[in-house]
Amino acid sequence: MIEEIVRYVGAALLVLGTFINLVGAIGLNRFKNFYLRLHAATVSTIGGTFYPLLGLALISFSTKDLGEWRFFMGGSLVVAAFVLLILAPAGSHALARATHRTSVSRPEPIIADHLEEDRGR
């Protein structure tokens, strides 16, 4: 009984991740500058991968077909999900900062540019 509920929750997380990936792909195509597209890609990476990995972990924990390997598989999926959750924003920030420093792409309109203010000092 509880295994079925956990499987359904895992499947719901898989569907949620698919929806987030779809929204991120639409955002990559529709947004107009690099920074907005980077935001859509980061949301797609984090939400579209974190939730499905947790869903797969729940499914692997609840299935009996894997035997004792289900805990190894589920645990490694949970660890991979949290590593991704920690490292993806750092990579996104590094890309945005490098793009801004090289002046390849400027966001429009610029409300405040603290990096330029620091350079002027």
C-alpha positions as CSV (number, residue, x, y, z in Angstrom):
1,M,0.0,0.0,0.0
2,I,2.7,2.6,1.0
3,E,4.9,1.4,-1.9
4,E,2.2,2.3,-4.4
5,I,1.7,5.8,-2.8
6,V,5.5,6.4,-3.0
7,R,5.6,5.2,-6.6
8,Y,2.8,7.6,-7.5
9,V,4.6,10.5,-5.8
10,G,7.7,9.6,-7.7
11,A,5.8,9.5,-11.0
12,A,4.3,12.9,-10.1
13,L,7.8,14.3,-9.6
14,L,8.8,13.0,-13.0
15,V,5.9,14.7,-14.6
16,L,6.6,17.9,-12.7
17,G,10.2,17.8,-14.0
18,T,9.0,17.3,-17.6
19,F,6.7,20.3,-17.3
20,I,9.6,22.5,-15.9
21,N,11.8,21.4,-18.7
22,L,9.2,22.3,-21.2
23,V,8.7,25.8,-19.7
24,G,12.5,26.2,-19.7
25,A,12.8,25.2,-23.3
26,I,10.1,27.7,-24.2
27,G,11.9,30.4,-22.2
28,L,15.2,29.6,-24.0
29,N,13.4,30.2,-27.4
30,R,11.3,33.2,-26.4
31,F,13.5,35.4,-24.1
32,K,15.5,38.1,-25.9
33,N,18.9,38.4,-24.2
34,F,21.6,36.2,-22.8
35,Y,20.8,36.8,-19.1
36,L,17.1,35.9,-19.4
37,R,18.0,32.8,-21.4
38,L,20.5,31.9,-18.8
39,H,17.8,32.2,-16.2
40,A,15.5,29.9,-18.2
41,A,18.3,27.4,-18.7
42,T,19.2,27.4,-14.9
43,V,15.5,26.9,-13.9
44,S,15.3,24.1,-16.4
45,T,18.5,22.5,-15.1
46,I,17.6,22.7,-11.5
47,G,13.9,22.1,-11.5
48,G,13.9,19.9,-14.5
49,T,16.6,17.6,-13.1
50,F,16.2,17.8,-9.3
51,Y,12.6,16.7,-9.2
52,P,12.9,13.8,-11.6
53,L,16.0,12.5,-9.7
54,L,14.1,12.6,-6.5
55,G,11.1,10.9,-8.2
56,L,13.4,8.2,-9.5
57,A,14.9,7.8,-6.0
58,L,11.4,7.3,-4.5
59,I,10.5,4.8,-7.2
60,S,13.7,2.9,-6.7
61,F,13.2,2.8,-2.9
62,S,9.7,1.5,-3.3
63,T,10.4,-1.3,-5.8
64,K,11.2,-4.8,-4.7
65,D,12.7,-5.8,-8.1
66,L,16.1,-4.3,-7.3
67,G,16.5,-6.2,-4.1
68,E,19.1,-4.7,-1.8
69,W,20.5,-2.6,-4.6
70,R,17.5,-0.3,-4.4
71,F,19.0,1.6,-1.4
72,F,22.3,2.1,-3.3
73,M,20.5,3.3,-6.4
74,G,18.1,5.5,-4.5
75,G,20.8,7.0,-2.3
76,S,23.1,7.8,-5.2
77,L,20.1,9.5,-7.0
78,V,19.4,11.6,-3.9
79,V,23.1,12.6,-3.6
80,A,23.3,13.5,-7.3
81,A,20.2,15.6,-7.0
82,F,21.5,17.6,-4.1
83,V,25.0,18.0,-5.7
84,L,23.2,19.4,-8.8
85,L,21.1,21.7,-6.6
86,I,24.2,23.1,-5.1
87,L,26.5,23.4,-8.2
88,A,24.1,24.6,-10.9
89,P,23.5,28.1,-9.5
90,A,27.3,28.5,-9.1
91,G,27.9,27.6,-12.8
92,S,25.1,29.9,-13.9
93,H,26.6,32.8,-11.8
94,A,30.0,32.2,-13.3
95,L,28.6,32.3,-16.8
96,A,26.7,35.5,-16.1
97,R,29.7,37.2,-14.5
98,A,32.1,36.3,-17.2
99,T,29.7,37.5,-19.9
100,H,29.2,40.8,-18.0
101,R,32.9,41.3,-17.5
102,T,33.8,40.8,-21.1
103,S,30.9,43.1,-22.2
104,V,29.7,40.6,-24.8
105,S,26.1,41.2,-23.8
106,R,24.5,44.0,-21.9
107,P,21.1,43.7,-20.3
108,E,18.6,46.3,-21.4
109,P,17.5,48.5,-19.6
110,I,20.3,48.7,-17.0
111,I,19.0,49.8,-13.7
112,A,22.1,49.4,-11.6
113,D,25.5,48.1,-12.5
114,H,27.5,47.5,-9.4
115,L,30.4,45.9,-11.3
116,E,31.0,49.1,-13.3
117,E,30.7,51.1,-10.1
118,D,33.4,49.0,-8.5
119,R,35.6,49.4,-11.5
120,G,35.3,53.2,-11.3
121,R,36.8,53.3,-7.8
